[in-house]
Amino acid sequence: MKNSSCFQRSHSLAAVTVFSQKGATERTTSMLLVVMLLFLLTEAPQGLLAGLSIVYGHDFFSDCYLQLADPMDLLALINSSINFLLYCVMSREFRKTFRNLYCFCSSRLQGSPSSLSSSKHNEGNAQIVTHF
């Protein structure tokens, strides 16, 4: 009876682990699909016009492509900005890594010894504290 209880607990723990891995995979897949769709929406016009420039020659390039170059570049910049926001919103691991890399204040506030190393130097009456 005791062994059966242990088996049921370990079996349910394994099911929860598989379920959470499946959820993480689905979130990653949906994030990648959104990023890819956004990329296609923002870069397809420029690719289409580049292809038409090849087909129709220099006149099309100078009349149409050059007129729309700045708005298409703006679309590419918007794509990059939105991708960053999507990664922040949809990926817990990205947020965690971003905080660890760029948010020095969060490591100081948490005060974890592993994320904050300090060295103190005495020079006369002044004390210099350096955080890495």
C-alpha positions as CSV (number, residue, x, y, z in Angstrom):
1,M,0.0,0.0,0.0
2,K,2.8,2.4,0.9
3,N,4.6,1.6,-2.4
4,S,1.4,2.3,-4.4
5,S,1.1,5.7,-2.7
6,C,4.7,6.6,-3.6
7,F,4.1,5.4,-7.2
8,Q,1.0,7.6,-7.6
9,R,2.8,10.7,-6.3
10,S,5.8,10.2,-8.5
11,H,3.5,9.4,-11.5
12,S,1.5,12.6,-10.9
13,L,4.7,14.7,-10.5
14,A,5.9,13.3,-13.8
15,A,2.6,14.3,-15.4
16,V,2.9,17.8,-14.1
17,T,6.4,18.1,-15.4
18,V,5.4,16.9,-18.8
19,F,2.4,19.3,-18.8
20,S,4.5,22.3,-17.8
21,Q,7.1,21.4,-20.5
22,K,4.3,21.2,-23.1
23,G,3.0,24.6,-22.0
24,A,6.5,26.1,-22.3
25,T,6.9,24.6,-25.7
26,E,3.5,26.0,-26.8
27,R,4.4,29.5,-25.5
28,T,7.7,29.4,-27.4
29,T,6.0,28.2,-30.6
30,S,3.4,30.9,-30.4
31,M,6.0,33.6,-29.7
32,L,8.1,32.4,-32.7
33,L,5.0,32.4,-34.9
34,V,4.1,36.0,-33.9
35,V,7.7,37.1,-34.5
36,M,7.8,35.5,-37.9
37,L,4.4,36.9,-38.9
38,L,5.5,40.4,-37.8
39,F,8.8,40.0,-39.7
40,L,6.9,39.0,-42.9
41,L,4.5,41.9,-42.5
42,T,7.2,44.5,-42.1
43,E,9.8,43.1,-44.5
44,A,7.6,41.8,-47.4
45,P,6.9,45.2,-48.9
46,Q,10.6,46.0,-49.2
47,G,11.3,42.6,-50.7
48,L,8.4,43.0,-53.1
49,L,9.6,46.4,-54.3
50,A,13.2,45.1,-54.6
51,G,12.0,42.3,-56.8
52,L,9.9,44.7,-58.9
53,S,12.9,46.9,-59.2
54,I,14.9,44.0,-60.7
55,V,12.1,43.2,-63.1
56,Y,11.2,46.7,-64.2
57,G,14.6,48.3,-64.0
58,H,16.1,51.6,-62.9
59,D,13.1,53.7,-63.7
60,F,10.9,51.8,-61.3
61,F,13.7,51.8,-58.7
62,S,14.1,55.6,-58.8
63,D,10.4,56.4,-59.2
64,C,8.9,54.0,-56.7
65,Y,11.5,52.2,-54.5
66,L,13.4,55.3,-53.5
67,Q,10.2,57.2,-52.7
68,L,9.2,54.4,-50.3
69,A,12.6,53.6,-48.8
70,D,12.2,55.7,-45.6
71,P,8.8,54.3,-44.7
72,M,10.1,50.7,-45.3
73,D,13.1,51.4,-43.1
74,L,10.8,52.7,-40.4
75,L,8.8,49.5,-40.6
76,A,12.0,47.5,-40.1
77,L,12.8,49.6,-37.0
78,I,9.3,49.1,-35.7
79,N,9.7,45.4,-36.2
80,S,12.8,45.3,-34.1
81,S,11.2,47.3,-31.3
82,I,8.1,45.2,-31.3
83,N,10.2,42.0,-31.2
84,F,11.9,43.2,-28.1
85,L,8.6,43.9,-26.4
86,L,7.2,40.5,-27.5
87,Y,10.2,38.7,-26.0
88,C,9.7,40.6,-22.8
89,V,6.0,39.9,-22.6
90,M,6.0,36.3,-23.7
91,S,9.2,34.8,-22.3
92,R,9.9,34.6,-18.6
93,E,13.4,33.3,-19.3
94,F,14.1,36.3,-21.5
95,R,12.9,38.7,-18.8
96,K,15.1,36.9,-16.2
97,T,18.2,37.0,-18.4
98,F,17.6,40.6,-19.3
99,R,17.2,41.6,-15.6
100,N,20.4,39.7,-14.7
101,L,22.4,41.4,-17.5
102,Y,21.1,45.0,-17.5
103,C,19.3,45.8,-14.2
104,F,22.1,46.2,-11.7
105,C,19.6,47.8,-9.3
106,S,17.6,44.6,-8.9
107,S,20.7,42.6,-7.8
108,R,21.5,45.2,-5.2
109,L,18.0,45.3,-3.9
110,Q,17.8,41.5,-3.6
111,G,21.3,41.5,-2.0
112,S,22.1,38.0,-3.1
113,P,25.7,37.2,-2.6
114,S,26.0,35.2,-5.8
115,S,24.7,38.1,-8.0
116,L,26.7,40.9,-6.2
117,S,30.3,40.9,-5.5
118,S,32.0,43.9,-3.9
119,S,35.5,44.8,-3.1
120,K,36.5,47.5,-0.7
121,H,39.7,49.5,-0.9
122,N,41.1,51.8,1.8
123,E,43.1,54.8,0.6
124,G,43.9,57.0,3.5
125,N,40.7,58.3,5.1
126,A,38.5,57.5,2.0
127,Q,36.9,54.2,1.5
128,I,36.0,53.1,-2.1
129,V,33.4,50.5,-2.7
130,T,33.2,48.8,-6.1
131,H,30.3,46.7,-7.3
132,F,30.7,44.3,-10.2
